[in-house]
Amino acid sequence: MMRSLYSGVSGLKNHQTRMDVIGNNISNVNTYGFKMERVTFQDLLSQTLSGAAAPQQNKGGVNPKQVGLGMLIASIDKIFTQGSLQTTGKETDLAISGDGLFVLRDGDKQFFTRAGTFNIDRDGMLVNPANGMKVQGYLARPQNDGTMDVTVSGQVEDLRLPIYGKDPAKRTQNVQFLCNLNSRSPILNQNPTVDQVRKDGWVARINVYDDLGNPQELSMRFWKTGNNAWVGEAQMANAQNIRLDVDSQSGQSQANSNGRIRLEFSPDGRLVSAGDDGTPDRINSGDLNVNLSFQMPNEPARRTIRLNLGQVGRVDQSITQYSSENTTKMSEQDGFPLGYMESFRIDDSGRITGIYSNGQNRLLGQVAMAVFTNPAGLNKVGENNFQVSNNSGEAQIGAAGVQGRGKINAGMLEMSNVDLSDSFTDMIVTQRGFQANSRTITTSDQMLQDLLSLKR
């Protein structure tokens, strides 16, 4: 039999395989996170009719005479180029911009995917709704300073988002002051009336919270008592025995008998000291903090709130005294009532932040990402998932945006990277290759027919 028959058969089979791959690419043109494949060919073994001869003194060299025996599939490569990002607006839809794959868990098995079509199940777990696989990441845990943070060096775990979960109330412990007291304000006596303070002084108000989250209005009245000198007085409804005390720099503070403090400013309007109105205690360097203490009815223990007036000599983040309108306010306080998680957001590093009805933002966790030395070596296992193979390398799992991992885009999905124009062109080339190999077989068959007819 003729060798060309078998060469043609190998060509037909392998072009058919190439067409299968192209057809699979085209069928997944709208599959999120799909990575196209390509087929490369190589020639089969060649039969040597005569070997090569080296040049001699009286004649030149002779090349080998070889007849090829067909072709084989060299490889079917996964092409991990970036797909286009489609905006969906759904917060749990995630797309990767750059290298990396999301990590999923099904029992004890670990899978990887580029398709970020995730959702939240009834238990608040972040999952792939198509198969129930759980998205892996790092949960936030309390730190020594009371804040929440994630440790990406630990083992990955299931991500849970406590939708409508509670954020307990917190008592106010610190209040921050900002802005300005008008240097043009008239000088008042040590004990002005309420109307005088309202007219020629300034009143700042803010709501503070107790352990149960009950709001209580704290007001601070300021009036000018001399050149570059002011007095501040604290007031709170229903509060008893209100005191303002500064920490003596000598370390031997005396209890202030009233709810007033004295503020002194430099001629250029900068805060230079704060002191008790009823004791010699005074601070004139560093942070100017005042302790507000009071007692509420039916509460045996006194409550304390730290008032931060700013830093000596600084203009920003401090009370100042310039020839401008009174704008001093208590800008921030760290207490809040009970809240419920209403929504969340995911940033480009995969950190998930819960947004609560009491205005607080809480770090909940971080989505993990994996990169591989050879992602093209991963095994496809269906459902847009991959698994580690002998040639992919081990998964290097960590946070997005570091160590070669791409960034996460929330509210987007990565489209397939299949290019239809290239696929249609490859399809035409593959068809012509298949057609040419079929002609090789029919021509070889005709030659054999002519050979058999020689006996007639």
N, C-alpha and C positions, 0 to 999 in steps of 0.2 A: 504494500500500500504506500501511497505517496505521503511524505512528511507534511506537505502543505495542507492535507486534509486535517491533520491534528493541530497544526498551527492555526488554521481557521476556526476549529472548534474552540481552542483556548481563547481566541479573540472574541468569539461570540459569547462565551460564558462570562468573561471578565468585563466586557462592555455591558452585558446585562446587569452585572453587579454594580457597575458604575451608574447605570440608569436607575437601579433601585435606590442608590444613595441620593441621586439628584431628585428622584421622586419624593423621597422622605424629607429632603430639605424644603422642597416646594410645598409639601403638605403641612409643614410646620412654619410656614412663613408668618403666621399670626400667633404663634405660640410664645408666650412671654418667657424670656430668659433662654430661649433655644439657641444653641450654638451649632452652626452648619458644619458639615463634613465634606471632605473631598477625597477622591480616589486617585492614587498615583500608580502607574504601571511600571513593570520592569521586564526585560526579556528573560526567557527561559534558557536552560542550558543549550549550548551550541555543540553540534557534532563536528569533530575535527576530521576533515578528509586527509589533510597533510599538515605537518607541523611547519613551523618557521625554520628557515635556514640562515645561518650567519654568513656574512660576506666572506668570500675566499680571495686568494691572491689573484685569481684569473677570472672571477665573476662576482657579481653583487649578491646581496642577501635576497631571500625569498620570504614573502609574508605567508602566514598560515592560511589554509583554506578551511573555512568553517561554515556550517549550515545551521541557522537558528531553528529551534524546535518550538517556537511559539512565545507566549507571554504570560506573565503572572501579575497578580495584584501586589504591588510593593507595600502599600499602606493605605489605611483609611484614617485620615487625620481629622481631629476636631479643631476647628478654627475658633479660638477664644478672643476674637476681636470684639470691641465695644458695640453694643446695639444702641439704637436710638432710644431716648427716654420719652415716654408718653405721660403727660399729666393726667391724673385721675382725680385728685382732690381728696382721696380717701387716706386718712392718716396712717392706717395700718398697711397701706401699699408701700413697699420699699424697693428702691432700685439702687444698684451699685454702679458708681461712676469710677471706673478703674479696675484693678485686679481684685480677686477675692470671690468667695461664695458664702452664702448664709449657711448656718449649721442647724440641722434638724435632728430630732431624736424620735425613734420608734422603738419603744422598749429599750433593749440594750444595744440596738443598732444605731449607728450614726450615718447620716446622709448629708449631702451638700447640694446646694442649688443656687441658681442665679435668678430664679423666679420668685419675686417677693410678694406674691398674692396672698398676704396673711390676713388673719381675722382674729377676733377674740371669742372664745367659747363661753359656755355658761358659767364656768369656774373662773373666768378672767384670765385663762391661759392664752398666750399668743401662739396661734397654731396655723398650719396650712389647712384651710377648710376642705380641700379636696380629698385629703387622706388622714387628717387628724394628727399629723406629725407635729411635734412641739418645737417651736423656735427656741434655740439655745442662746444664752447670754450670761450676764452677771447681775445678780440682784443687789440693790443698794442696802447697806447695813449701817447702823449708828456708829459714829466715830467717838473718840474721847471727848471732843468738844461739843458733842450733841448734834452735829450735822450728819447728813446721810452721804455716803460715798460708795463707790464700787471698787473692787480690787480685781483688776483684769489678769493678775498672775495666778489666780486660783482656777479651780475646775469650773467648766461651764455648767449651767443648770437651766431648768425650765423658767421662762419668763412669765410672771403673773402681774397683771395690771388690775389693781383693786378699784374697778369702776364703781362709783358711788360709795366707796369706802370712807370711813370717818377719819378726820384729822382732829385730834383732841384739842380743846381750848388750852391756851397758854397765858399765864399771868405776865403782865408787863413788868419788865425788869430794867429797861433802858429807854430813855427818850433823848433824841438828838435835836439841838437848837441850830437855827440858821438865820441868816439875813442881818437886818440893820435896825438900830435905834437912832432916831433923828437927833443930831447934835443941836439943832435949833429949838428943841423943846424947852419950855420955861422951867425954871427951878421951882420945885415944890417943897413943902416942909416934910418932916419925917413921917407924919401921919395924915396924909391927904384923904379927902373923902372919896367915895366911889365915883361920884360925878366928876371930881377934879382929875382922877386918873383916866377916866374915859375921855375927857376933853384934852388934857395936856400930857397924858402918859400913853401907855400902850398895853393891851391885853392880848395874850396868845392863848389859844385853847386847843385841846386835843383830847380824844377819847382814849382812856387806858382801860385795861381789862383785869378782872380778878381771876382766881383759879377756875371758876365756873364759866368764864367767858362773858360775864356781865360787864357791859360798858359803863364807865363812869367818867364824867367830864373833869379834866384837870385844867385849871387856868393859872396862868402866871401873869401878874400885873407888874409893870415896870414904870418907874417915874424917876425923873432927874432930881438929884439932891445937891448938886454942885457941879463945878466945872469938871467934866470928864468922869463924873461919879453918878452912879445909878443905884437904886434899890429894887430888888425883885422879891415878890411875895407870892407864895403858893396858896391856892384855894381849891377845895374839892367839896362837892355837896355831900352832906352827912358825915364827912370825915371829922375825926376828933384828934386833938393834940398834934396838929400838923407842925412838923419841924423840917428845917433845911440846914444841913450840916456839911461843911467842907472838911476834907481830911487834912489835918494839920501836917505840914512838912516836917515838923519836929517829932512826929510820932506820938504826941501826947494831946490828942484832940479833946476838946471840952464840948459837952452837950449844949447845943444852941437852944435857948429857951423860947424862941419864936420861929415863925415860918418865913423869915426873911433872910436875904443875902445881900451883900454889897458888891457891886461891880465897878472896876476902875479901868479907864481907857487911856491910852497914850494920846498926846496932842494930835497925832496923825490918824486917830480913829481906831486903833487896834486894841483888842482886849488884852490887858496885862495882868489882872489879878481878880480873884473872887474870894470873898471872905464871909464869915458869919456876921450877922448884924448884932448878935448878942454876946459873942466871945471874940477873943483875939485871933482865933484860927483864920489862916489866910493861905492861899495858894497863888504863887506868882511865877511858876515855871511848868512846862509840860502841859499835860491834859488838865483842863479845868472841869472837874467832875464834882457834882453836888449830890448828896444823898437826901432824898425826900422821904420822910417816914411819917406814917399816920396810922390811926386805928379806926376801923369801921365798927359800927354797932354789931353785937353778937359775934365778934371775932376776937378771941382772947389775945392773939399775937399781932404785933405791929407789922405792917407791910412797908417795904422799902422799894423805892424806884430811884435809879441812878440817872441824874440829869447831866448830859454832856453838853457843856456850853462852848466847847471848842478847844483850841490850843493857843497858848500865849503867843502873841505876835503874828498869828496867821489870819489872813483875810477869808480864805475859803474855808468852809466847814466850821465857821465860828461866828459868834455875834460881833458886829462891828458898830462903831459910832461915827457915821458920816453925815454930812449935811444933805440928807435925802429923806424921803418919807419913811415912816416906821413900817418895817416889813418883817420884823422878827417873828418867827413862828417855831412851834415844835413840829418839825417836819416829819420825823419818823418815831415810831415806837414799836417794840418787838412783841407785843401781846396780840392776841386775836381770839375770836370766839370759835366754837365748834364749826367745822366745815366738812363738806362732802366733795369727793373728787368728781368733777363734772366733765373733764376732758384731759387730754394729754398731748404732748408734742414730742417729736423725735428729731434730734439735730443731726448734723452731718457726721458726727462721730458715733451715732447710734445710741446716745444717752437719752433715756426716756424720762420726761419730767411730767408729773401729775399736776394739774391745775385745780385748785379747790375753791369752793364757794366763799371761803373766808379770805380770799385774796392771796393765799399762800401757794408757793410752788415747791413741790417735793420731788427730789430725784428718786426714781423707782428702780432703775436698772439700766443696763446697756446691752444692746444687741451685739453678739459676737460675730466675727468674720474669720474665715480661714483662707490661707493662701497655700499654694503647693509649688514645689520646685518645677514640676512638669504637669500643669493642669491638663494638657492634652492626653496624659496617660491615665486619667480617671476612667473608671468603668461607668457607662450609662446603664441605669437600672430601671428606667421608665419613670413616669410621673414627674418629669423635669429634674430628676435627682441623679446624683453621681455618688460613687463610692470609691474608696481608696483602692488602688491596684499596686502590683509589685513595682511599677515604673512611674507612679505618680509622685512618690515621696510621701512622707508623713504630713498630716495637716498641721500647719502652724497657726494656731487659733489665738486671737487677741482682739484688740479694739480697732475699729475702722480708722483710717487715716494715718496709721503708723506702721513701720516695718513693711512697706510696700503694699499695704492694703488700701483699697480705694475708699471713697467717701460714700456715705449713704444719703440718698435723696428720698425724703418722706413725701407721700402723696404722688409718687411717680412709679411707673413700671418700665422695665427694660424690654424693648421689643426684640424680636428675633433678628439676628444679624444676617439672615439670608438675603442676598441681592438677586432679585428676579431677573434682571437683565443678564447677569453672569450665568444664572442657572439655565435660562432659556438658550443662551449661547452654548453652554456645556451640553445641553440636551441635543442640540443640532449636531455638534461635533461627535457626541456619543452615537447618535443615530447613524451618521455617516460611517463611523468606524465599524459599527455592527453590520451595516450594509456591505461595506467593503470586504469584511471577513466572510460574509455569506457568499459573496462573489468568488472568493478564493475557493470555497468548498465546491460550488457549482462548476467552476472552471476545472478544478482537479477531477471532479466526477466525469466531465466531458472528455478529458484526456484519457482517463481509464477506459471510458467507453470506446474511444478510438483505438486504444491498445487491444481491447478484446475483439474488436472487429477485424484485426489483422489476419486472423486465422481463416476468414472466409475467402 
